[in-house]
């Protein structure tokens, strides 16, 4: 049988490889055939997947061989495109996709999920930034080990983001002392955040993760309406009281036509630091019930583990502190699922804007 792009696509159709939750053919941006005897195959995904690149290449080679296709080397690569946003909003300079990480209430670990998600996407092979949109309680400077740092402005109008663990980052926490309360009304906050977004020199980002303020009040709603968001992730815990508020956050994004990438169930189980036993102290199955109710995806279930808190407090989140741990692998799988969900949405109707000298 001759090796062609159509033959490869047919062999992969309907197949779900390890580490994937969907038909692989829906995740492939394009297929390329390389000269050789036997010829090689290159699959270009629409999302980064460095963590499963080798395993996926081996799985594809086995799948093609089983279909009777002569294949030599199988290569996995990716090309991250800009995707559609809500309304007629225009993209940010230097940013392909904005992903909002939100929750209906505080205390569910949203900021911890956001920073580890960003680090996981970077570990998977993407260029990533983080905007700390919680003006009243900024936490990303500490989580990224950047406390006390101050950004610079090369022209007096724009700000260069600080960089922590390879992530470009902007936060009000870089401009005020950590003990200074932000006694601002809503319009001042939204104006400041709009300036952070538009006046920061974001440098060629595939994804900008927005750590949204908790709740669905005026600030969160205004951001959802004014910021060109490619997709949103809702963070919740399994307990019903958290799910009630998570539903509000999900519905807020639905009302402003923001694509919901999925749900993250945080603190799904408690891991005892002494014996390693796991207990669902906040209940079980809450995230899945929300997924079933709204027809979205469960991107991941993450444990309540002392190490996660200690590592983020010390400025070295889990994906950096213990990259080979089960928890770090869970964050990376979550990141791949979220990016894969985004890759399957409509492409942007406009070109991404990048400033060049």
N, C-alpha and C positions, 0 to 999 in steps of 0.2 A: 504494500500500500504506500502511495506517495505521501510524503510529509508536506502538507499545506496548512495555511492558517485556518482554513475551514475545517480540515480534518482534526487539527489540534482543538479547536473550539468545540467540535462535536464530541471529542473524547473526554473533555472536561465538563461538559454540560451536565447539570444535575448532580455533580459530585461535591461533597463537602469534606475537605481535607481537615486534619487535626488543627486545632487552634482557630478554626473558622466556624462561623455560625450560619453560613449561607452558601449557596451555590458559588463555586469559585469563578465560574464564567461571568457572574455579575460584578466581580471585583476586578476583572482584567480590563485595563484601559486599551491595550493593543497587544497583538501577538506578532513577533518578528521571527523569520526563518533565516538562519545563518548558513552560509556555504560550508560544506565539509562532507566527509564521507565516514560515518553518516552525518547528515546536517544537524545543526544545533537549533535550539528553540530559546527565544527570549520572551518572557512574559513581563509586561510593564503594568504594574498595579496603579491604581489611583490613590494609594495611601502608603505610608511608610511601613515596612515590615521586616526590619533588620533582625528582630528576635527570632523569626521563624524562616528566614531566607533559605538556609541550608536544608532544613527539614522539608520545606515546601518544594524546593527544587527536586529533592529525592523522591517525594511523593508524586510529583508531576511526571518525572521520568518513568516511574513504575506504572503510572496510569496510562501513559502513551505506549509503553512497551506492551501492556496488556491489550491495548487496542490494535496491536500489530503495526504500529508506526515506527519506522526506523529513526531513532533519535540518538544523537550524541550528547553533547553537553547541554544542560538546561540551566538557564540564567534567570534570576529573578531581580527585577529592578522596579522603580516606581517613579511616577511623575505626578506631582501634586498640583492640581489646577484650582483656580478660584471658582467658587460656587455661588449660586444665586442668593440674594439677600431679600429682605422684606421691602415691599413698596418700590419707590424709585430712588432709594438711597444710593449714594455713590461710594465706591470702595475707598479705603484709607491708603495713603501713599506707603508703599513698601510692605503691604500686608495682603495676602491672598484670601485668608479666611479668618473670621472672628468666631470663636466658640464661647458662648456665655455659660458659665457654671453657676447655677442658681439653686436656691432653696426657698421654700415657703416660710421658713423660720430659722432663727439662729440655733446654734448648738448641735448641729448634725454633722459637723466636720467638713463643711463645704470648702473652706480655704485649704485644708489639708489635702482634700481630694484634688482641688484645682492645681496646686503646686506639683503634686506627684503626677497628675495627668500630664502637665506640661513637660516635666522631666522625662516621663515615659515616652512621649511623642518625640522628644529630642533623641532619646536613646534608640528609638526605632528608625531614626535617620532623617528627621525633619528639622527645619529652622523654626524655633519657637520663641515666643515672648509671652509675658504675663503683665496684664494691667490690673492693679489692685484698685477696684472700684468701690471699696468700702471706706469712704472718707472718714467716718466716725470711729472705725476700728481697724485701721490698716494692720495687716499681719505678714504680708509677703516680705518686707525688708528683713524681719527676723528669720522667717522660714528659709530665706535664700542666703542667710549669712551676710547681709548687707546693712545691718544696723549702723547708724552713724555716718554712712556714706552720703555724699551730696552729688547730684547730677550737675553737668556743666552745659553751658549754652554757647555754641560756636559763633552764633550771629546775634545773640540777644533776643531772638524771637522763637527759636526752636530749641528743644532740650534733647540731649543725647541720653538714651536710656542707660541705666546701670546694667551690669552683667553679673549674674550669680549662677554658678554651676552651668555656664553656657547659655543661660536664658536671659534674653533682654527683658528688663523689668522697669516699670514706672509705678510710683505710688506716692500719695501725699505724705507717707511716712518718711520720704527722703527730704522733704522740704520743711518739716516742723519737728520739734523735739518730741520724743515718744511720750512724755508726760503732759504735753500740751493738748487740752481738749479742743475739738473742732466744734465751736458753737456757731454753726452756720445753718441758715434756713435752706430749704430744698432748692430754690432757684440758684443759689450760690454754689451748691454742691454739683448740680447738673452742669453748670457752666464750667466749673473746674474740671470735671471729668471730660467734658467735650474738648477742652483745651489739651488735657493730657493725651487724648486720643489723636487729635489732629496736629498738635504741635510737637509731638515726640518724633524724633528721627528713627522710626522703626526701619530696620535694615533687612530687607528681603526676607520677610517672615512667611513661612507656609501657614502657620497657625498663630494667632494671638489669642491666648486664653484670658477671658475677662472674669476675674473673681468678683461676682456681683454682690452688692449689699444684700443682706438677708431680707426676706419678706417681699411683699408685692405693693409697697407704698409708692408714693409719687416719684421717688428717685429711681427705683427699679423700673417702673412703668415708663418714665421718660427716656431712660437709657434704651429700653427695648424698642421704643418708637423712633429714636433719633440715631441709634448706632447701627451700622450695616452688619447685622449678625447673620452668619451663614448657618448656624445651628446652635441649639441650646441643650444642655444636660441638666437634669434635675437630680439633686442629691437629697436623699431622705434616709431615715432609719426605719426599721421594720414596724415600730409601734404605731398604733392607729392614730394617736394624737399628732404624730409627725406626718403621717400620710394625709391627714386632713389639710395641712398647710401645703404639702407638696402638690396636692391637686390644684390649689389656688395658683401656685407658681406655674404649673403646666398650662393651666387655662389662660393665664396672663399672656404667655408667649403665643398660644393659639390665637388669641384675639388680635394680636398685632402681626399675625402671619409669619412668625418665626418657626423654622423647621425644628421639631423636637427630635434630637438624635437618640435619646433614650434616658433610662433611669439608672442611677447608681444607688444601690442599697448599702449604706455605710453602717458600721457597727453591727453587722448582721449576726455575728457571734462574738462572745468574749473568750479570749484565749488566756488561760491562767498562766502567769509568768513562772510559776513554780512547777506545775505538773504538766502543763501543755494541754489540758482538757479544754474543750470548747463547749460553751453553753449559750443558747439564744436568749439572753437575759432581757432583750427588748422585744421578744416575740419572733415569729418566723413567718416567712412568706409574704411579708407586707409589700416588698418591692414588686414581686411577681403579680400580686393582686392589682397593683396600680398599672402594671404593664398590660395585663389582660383587660382592664377596664378601658384603657385609652388606645389600645392597639399599637403600642410603641415597643421598644426593645429594652430588655434588662442588660445593660452594658457590663455589669459586674456586681459582685457582692464582696464587700471588704470587711475584715474583722476589726473588733475593738481590741487593740493590742498595745501594751505599754510602750513598746519600742517605737511605734509610730509617733506617739506624743513626744517621747524623749528626743527622737531624731529631728522632728520639725522644730521643737523648741531650741535645739542646739544649732540650727541653721544648716543641717544636713538631712533633708528629707529621705525617707526610706529608699527610694529609687537610687539615690546617690550613696547613702550610708551602707546599705546591704543589697547591692544590685543583683546578687544571686539568690536572694531569699524568696520564699514562697510569696510573701506579700508584694515584693517588687515585681515578681512575675505576674501577679494578679493585676497590678497597676498597668503593666505593659500590655497585657491582654485586653484590658479595658480600653486603653488608648487605641489599640488596633481596631477594636470593634467600633469605637466612636468615629475614627477616621474613615473606616470602611463604610459606615452608614452615610457619612457626609459625601464620600466619593460617588455614591449611587444617586445623589440628588442632582438637580439640573445645574449645568454649568452657568457661570455668570454671563449675563447678556452684554457685558462691557469688558474691555480689557483691564487687567490689573495695572494700576498706576505705580510706576517706580521712578523715583528721581535719580538721574545720573549726572555726574559732573561733565 
